[in-house]
Amino acid sequence: MHYKFLIYISYSYAVPIGNPLEKEIINRGDSVMWFSDLENGKEALQDKSNHLRTIEAVINYKPDIVFGATDDVPDFISGLKVQIFHGFFAQKRPEGNNKFAHFRIRGFFDLYCTQGPTSTVGFKAKQKKSPHFKVVETGWSKVDPLFPIVRKENSSKPTVIIASTFTKRLSLAYNDDVFAEIKRLSKLDTLNFIMVLHPKLPQELKDKWKSLTGKNFTYHNTTELIPLFKKADIMFADTTSAIQEFLIQIKPVVTYNHTFDHNYLINVKKPEDIEGAFEEALSYPVSLTDTIEKFINKLHPYFDGKSSNRMIEESVSFLHENKSQLKSKPLNLIRKFKIRKRLGYFTLKSYSKGYTIKL
């Protein structure tokens, strides 16, 4: 059977999540189109010939399976709705009662393709309380290009990749003292810095960091992080979910004022401690790398680069399954109205139960 897939995004950072899926879908001989419900994502898709530009085009395409690297997808378009996530469970900060937004069920998805045990357990627990969806552990498409992991050769001038989240109170990019310290270190000619910033950060902040460009500092305006991960020896970050992606390589990460003092991170709270933390991280202490490895085996225990294939196969299989055991999705009237308002498309049509195609 020939299948029609839709990769549904909002922001540019979701494109690297969908790219491995797109490649796998094309290799299968199936059809794949992209759609973004926000301008930031639309701009990132401009160079793709398979980019649907209107919600009307999406409806007319009649997808069989919708991969959502978003918090929600329109309930009125056809297809099995599959949550593929736009990041790892980063544990940036707990919400009320020490709960995390990563496990928030918004009632739009039929299938959750989880990344590893730490996310699977949380969503399985949610599934018991809200049995309108299925959970299956597949690994995450975005990190497929990391594999096989090739050990980087030692260099006389190690490379540090700097990454930052967009939340102002959590982001190192806003900190003037951190900026001054990185500026100082970049002039010592002992380290090479490469930097990426979250697309949602203000342009003036990006320009500020870009001003450090020189012999030992390069700013990259990209959402394709994996090629940069491979070049780097260690990472310097705050609470960004890019930390977990980088750790899969079993490379140390120094964090600045992370919400939690995780034992798989080297967390510093003062700018004057950054240089010493870099030195510690670059020594690759066995106690740290062992801890990182244990953490990764729970976060994403898939090292074959075939998570995209598993996500597709599980989605196709579930598309044809009898879903009579699943309850109807919640009414979600306010969220459904907001989606319609955002897209400028108002309809009473809604797929309230898991989408099924009988073989």
N, C-alpha and C positions, 0 to 999 in steps of 0.2 A: 504493500500500500504506500502511496505517496503522501507525505505529510507537509502541511504548511505551518511553519513556525514564525512567531513574532517575538522579537527581543524588545521589551518595553523599558525605557529608561527616563530619567528626569535630568540628571546632571552628567557632565562630561566624564567624570571619574568612573562612570559605569561602563563606558565603552570597552576598556580592557577586560571587563568581566564577561561581556558578550562576545568579544572577538574569538576566543577559543571555541565557544559554542557555535558561532557562525561557521568557522572552519570545519568543524566536525559535521555539522548539518549538511554543508555543501559536499563533503566527502561521501556522505550517505546517499547523495542524489536527491535530497529533499529541498524544499523551498524555504527561504528565510528572508524576512524583512525586518527593518528597524523602525521604531517610532519613539519620539520623545515628547512629553507633555509640557516641557519648559524650554525657554529659548537657549539656555546654556547647553542643554543636551542637543538641541536642533543644530546649533553652530558646530558642535563636535561631529555631527553626522553628515555635514555638507558634502564631504568627499565620497560618501557611500552612494553608489547608484541604486542600491536597494533600500533607500530611505523613504518611508511613507511620510508625507508632509502634513497631512490633514487627518483628523479623526474619521472623516467620511471615507477616506481611502483605506483606513484600518478596517472599518466595518465591511467595506466591499471586498477586502482581501479574504475575509472569513477564516482567520487562523484556526488551526486545530489545537495548537499548544502555544501558550503565551508565557514566556520567561520574563518575570518581573524583577529587575534589579532596583526596585523601588519599594516604598512602604505600602502602596496600594496600586491597583489597576482598575480600569473601568469595568463595572459589573455587567455592562450592556453589550460588550463585544463578545464574540464567540470564542470558544477554545477553553481547554483546561488551563487554569491559572496556576502557575508554578512560581513559588517564592525562591529566588536564587541568591538574595542578599546583596547589599552593596558594601559589606565589610565584615570582618570577623567580630566576634563578641569581644570588644575591646576593653570592657569594664572601665570606661572613662569615669563614671560617677554613678552611684546608685540613686534611684528616685525614692519615692515614698516607700516606707517599710523595707528598705534595702533591696528593692526590686530593680531590674534593669530593663531599659526600653527594648533591648535586643529581643526579648521574649514577649513583646506586646503583640497580641493577636488582633488584627484590625478587621478580620472577617471577609477578606476578598480572595483568599487563595484556597485552592483545592489540595495542593501538594506542597510540602516544604522539603526542599533538598538541603539537608544540613551538612555542615562541613566536617564534623567530627564529634566524638562523645560529649564534649563540653556544651555543644549547642543541641545535640540530639536529646540529651536527658531533659533539658529545659523545655523543649518543644513537645516531647512526649508527655510531660506532665501537663502542659497546656491542652494537649489533645484530649486527655481524659476528661478535662473540665468542659471543653468545647469540641465535641466529636463531629465537626463538620469538615475535617480535613485529614489528610494522611501525612505521616512523617517518614522519610526515608533518608538514611545517611549515604551520601555519595562522594563527599569531598567537594572542593570549590573550583569552578572553572578558571577563575582569574589566575591561580597559581600553577596551572598546567605548564606554562612556558618556563617555569623555574627548573623543570626536570628534563634530563637528569642533572643533578647538582654537581658541578665541577669545582673542585677546591681551587681557590684563588692562590696564585703564587705569591710568596712573600715579597714585599717591596720595601725599599729604603725609605720611601715616603708613603705611608699607608693612607688609604682613602676613607674619609668619613662622610657618610650621606646624612644630611639634615632634613628632617621631615616634621611638619607641624600640622596640628588640627586647626579648625577655624573658630572654635569657641573661644572667645576673647580671654576669659579668666583661666583657661587651660592651655592656651597657646604660647609657646616660647617665642614665636615670631613677634609678639607685641612687646616683649621685654627688652628695654633699652640696654640693661646691664649685660644680658646674654648677647645681644648684638655686638656690644663693645668687646666682649671677651672673644667671640668668634673672629672679629676683625683683627684683634691682637694676635691670636693664634695663627691666622692665615698669613701673617707677615713674618712668622718665624721660619718658614720654609721647611718645616718638619712634617707637616700634614697637608694632604690635599683634600679640599672640601668640595662636595657637590651637593646642591640643594634643590628641593622641590617644595612647593607650598600648595596648600589646599586651594582648589579653584574658587571657593567661596570667600577667601580672604580679600580684603580691599586692595585695589591696584596700587595705591600709594605705598602700602606695606610691602608688596612684592617689589616695587621699584626701589625701596630702601635697601632691601637685601641684595637686589641685583647690582646695586652700586658697589658692592664688595668685589665684583668680578675682577679677576687678575690672575697672576701666575698660579696661585694656589686655591682659587675659589671660582666655581662655575655654577651659575644659576640655570636651571632647566625648566622651561615652561612646558610641562608635559604631564599627562596622566598615565603614561606608559612607564611605570616605575620598575618593572622587573629587570630590564637591561641595566638600570642604574644599581639595583640591588646586587647584581652579579659583579659589578665593578668595585663595590665598597667592601672594606674590611670590617667596619663597625657602623652602627647607626647612632645618631643623636636625635632624640625626639621628645615629645611631651606625653600626650595620651592618645595620639593618633592610632587608628587601627592598622596603619602601615607597619607598626611595630611587629604585630603577629605575622604579617606576610614576610617580613625580613627575617624573623627568627626561624622560619622553616629551614633556612640554610645552616642553622646552628651557628650563627654569628652573633656576638654580643651586642647589646643595645644599652646605651646610656640614656636615661630619661631625666628631664628637668621637671621637678615638682609633680611627678605622677601622683594621682589620687591615692594609689596604694603602693606600698613597698613590696612589690612582688619579688620573690627570691630568684626569679629568672631574669631580672633586670638589675642594672646598677643605677640606682636613683639618687640624684643630687638635688639639693635645695638651695645652694648658693652658687653664683657664677664663678667664684674663685675656686670651687671644687671641680669644675668641668675638666680642666687639663689633667688633673690626677686621675679622674675617672676614665678619661680616654686612654691613658697609659695602662691602667688596670685592664680595661676591655681588650686592648690590643695584645695583651699577654695571653689571652685566651685561657684563663684559669680553668683547670679541669672541673673543679667543683661547680663552676658556673655553666660550662657547656653541658655537663651531665644534667644539671637542673633544667636547662633549656630543652634538651632532648626529651626529658620526661614530660615537660609541658606540651611540646609539639605533638607527642604521641597521643595526647588527649584532645588537642585542638584540631589537628589535621593529620591523621595517621595514614595518609595516602601519598606515596612517593613515586608513583608510576606515570604521572602526567596524564592520566586518563579519567579524571573527574568529569570532564565535559561529556565524555562518552557515557559514563554512568548516569549522569543527569538526564541525558536524552533518552537512554534506554528505559529508565525508570518512569519517565514521563509518558513515553509511548505505551508502555505496559499498563500504567494506571489509566490512561485515556480509554482503554478498552475494558477495564474492570467494571464489574457490577458495583455500583456505589450506593445501593439501597440501604446499607448499614449506616451511612453518613446522614447526619441531620442537615436541615437546610441552614444556609448561612444566616447570620443575624441580619435584621432589617437595615441597620446602619443608615437610616434616612438622612441624617445630617451629613455624614461623610459622602454619601452618594450624591447629594445635592452639591457639595463642594467640588467633587470631581466633575460634575456636569458644568458647573459654573466656570471652572478652570479651563475646560476644553471648549466651552461655548456650544455645547451640544446637549439639548434637553430631550429626554425620552423616558417613557415609563418602562421600557424593556429592561429586564434584569434576569440574569442567570443565577437563580437562588440555590441551585444544587450543583454538585460536581459535574462538569461537562463530560459526556460519554459518547463515544462512537462504537457501535457494535460491529464486530467483525462478521 
